[in-house]
Amino acid sequence: MFFDNIALGVPRILLPNPEIDCSKWAVIACDQYVHDISYWEEVKSIVGNTPSTLDLIYPEVYLYDEHEERIARVHNNMKRFVTNGIFRDEIEGFLLVDRMLPSGKSRKGLVVTLDLEHYDSRSQSKTLIRTTEGTYPKNLEARFEVRGNASLESPHILVLIDDPKKEIIEPLFDEGHPTIVDFELMMNGGHLKYHLIDNEKDIVRIAQKLAKRIESDYIHQKYGVENETLLYAMGDGNHSFAAAQKAWKKIKSTRNNRSAHHPARHAMVELINLHDDAIDIEPIHRLITRVDPKIACNTLVALLNASGARAHLEKVSSPDAQHQRTTALSSPSTHCLPYRAAGDLGILVIENPSQRTIPETMEAALDLFTRENTEAEVGFIHGEDVIDNLGNKSDALGFYMPPISKNSVFESIVRYGAYPRKSISIGHADEKRYYMECRSLIYTKR
């Protein structure tokens, strides 16, 4: 079943047979703990020889390790799992997800498929499905190599909908849909419970509620713009969704598009409400290392001024003073980038910036700096406390990125396009999606 007007499809889902231990089957998203090989080695130890989604993915901690061999094993494992009867019979429907996070909060979601024809990864796209931030070519290429010859998919993609009144996903939990998955996740992942929605009337009703979100009157009232159709924004999994689209384009060009609803045309994702109480939108801070931080600050000012901006530094005495001064100075015509340099606190003030948002200004400033200072390394940091600590080192300069309001995310994408790469994060590493359900990507005439 497909709803082409809203790029929505009803997936045909494969779940592991009841005798398989789901606590070993489900593992966390491949792009987590990329600097912590001990995490993934412990996962391997827990899984042992038990069938697991670990066999179906390419954890990015191993991105430079036996690359071609690992991808070949993944593809072989997909075929082996199907032929060896690892999955129970295919079911068609939406999965209603209740993920109890390690924090004790419950995050609600809905597993669907989305039509890749309605996605454009470019920043200024006007499609139904849009990226929230830029992608990295190296990460994208690795995901494409896995997806390109894959016979199965299992999603870690979280896609946001903008539903502040909680009218779409949340009410579904009061309707008594049957539970089909219920177990504890490994490695401090919390608890996962799925309910099945396979009644056609229920599915149509959900689609109708989503469709109202792209009516012109609704869009104009909510975002104050005309001729917009934004319905879905990528939360987690930008690279995987973009890789799925790239793989679909290749299939479409070489196989004469045998079906408008070839399974590879769609990607299975979990829709989540941006306004879910369990979802925290956090900025990703910047850390420049292998530099003299005080020289780096002055260099940034000089480079920005040479590029046509008006930049200067302000020193402050405490975190409270830094926050107060940043708030007082900030405006659409003045962007403030608070920093910590070898323990000193200050603000990089940029007047009349050429960029519209502070994340864009930060990205432009770092592009200028790293182009001239090739030995410098830029890190993407979760948590102000990490910048507090690392920004005290003698060879590091840390920038604090501003908080991001949930109410501003969709409006910002509509008005300004995607955020720069690595700008926002949804929750912490152990709150990311675990691989559980699968779907066949092999075309069969039905």
Secondary structure, DSSP 8 states (H G I E B T S, - for coil): -EEGGGTEE--EEB-B-TTS-HHHH--B-TTSSTT-HHHHHHHHHHHTTS--GGGG---GGGTTSSHHHHHHHHHHHHHHHHHTT-B---EESEEEEEEE-TTS-EEEEEEEEEEGGGEE-STT--SSEE-SB---HHHHHHHHHHHHT-SEE----EEEE--TT--SSGGGGGS---EEEEEE-STT--EEEEEEE--HHHHHHHHHHHHHTTSHHHHHHHHS-SS----EEEEE-HHHHHHHHHHHHHHHHHSTT--TT-GGGEEEEEEEETT-TT--EEEEEEEEESS-HHHHHHHHHHHHHHTT-EEEEEEESSHHHHHHHHHHH-BTTEEEEEEEETTEEEEEEEES-SSSSHHHHHHHHHHHHHHH-TT-EEEEEE-HHHHHHHTTSTTEEEE------HHHHHHHHHHH-SB-SS-EEES-GGGS-B---BEE-S----
